[in-house]
Amino acid sequence: MKRLGVTANLTKPDAPDALRCVAERAAALGLTLVVCDDTARGLPAADCVSPERFPQQVEALIALGGDGTVLRAARLLRGADVPLLGVNLGSLGFLTSVTEPEIARAMEALAEGRCRESRRAVAEARIHRGRRTMGPHCALNDVVIGWGESSRVVHLGLRIDDEEVVRYVCDGLIVSTPTGSTGHSLSGGGPIIHPEAPVFVINPICPHTLSHRPMVIPDASRIEIDIQRSSKRQLFVIDGQDHHRVLQGDRIEIRRGPRPVRLLHPPDYSYFNLLRQKLHLRGSTV
């Protein structure tokens, strides 16, 4: 590896120190740093390219910030087959497995090919409005339909592989990848899914009946959600970052995307150890 992409959340107090460490280790390892956004302010010696050319100009990408920075970094890659390493500059995250003091050691493992790789499925969503189709919109974590301009409920019809499943009267709906199962879906009572399991989670937000529970389905399925009745414009949100409006009569189609995101972790990384730390899992006491 010769060219390492870098993106950082410059609002983090520790970002300048972290970028200095990245620059020093890159020089020692003979790596050229490449940037395409405001990270250039913290790495003035890096090669600066356009966002359109960025995925073709890097062999790996390091994201410094939090889980949101990793989600934004995945979008910068635009589906390119480039591995991504997340560095946490705050509290422990589910996507960022390297802490600031571990940057130098993680970069050495990256350069030597010793990092562990986890391939994460992506949800690909399209909005169908009459004869128009908007998308695809790609989500590493989740696609959420909800909120909007008032607290009134929305009526949503769910079909899976062309079969009518259920009609929800609810505040909204979350379709989560396994990676996103520990995010918004978990807050809404959804299950924890191993990030490499080939499934989607469909989780209604505040359904108006106790019979509706989260569903886990194969990610080879085609999910269709009809906005059947709504007295407000709904928000359609991808990974908590990109927002679009959906209207009554719209149909949203969600499938597994063709290209996974390649997340890198240190050689000693353990997903279950991360769960224990992040969720304070303790188990039963005798």
QUIKAJO-V206009 format. One line per field, one symbol per residue. burial: + if it has 24 or more other ideal C-beta (glycine too) atoms within 12 Angstrom, else -. Layout:
burial=???
//
This chain:
burial=+-++++++++-+-++--++++++-++--+-+++++++-++-++--++++-+--++-++++++++++++++++++++++-+-++++++++--+++++++++-++++++++++---++++++++++++++------++++++++++++++----++++++++----++++++++++++++++++++++-+-+-++-+-+-+++++++++----+-++++-+-++++++++-+-+-+++++++++-+-++--++++++++--+++++++--+-+--+---+--------
//
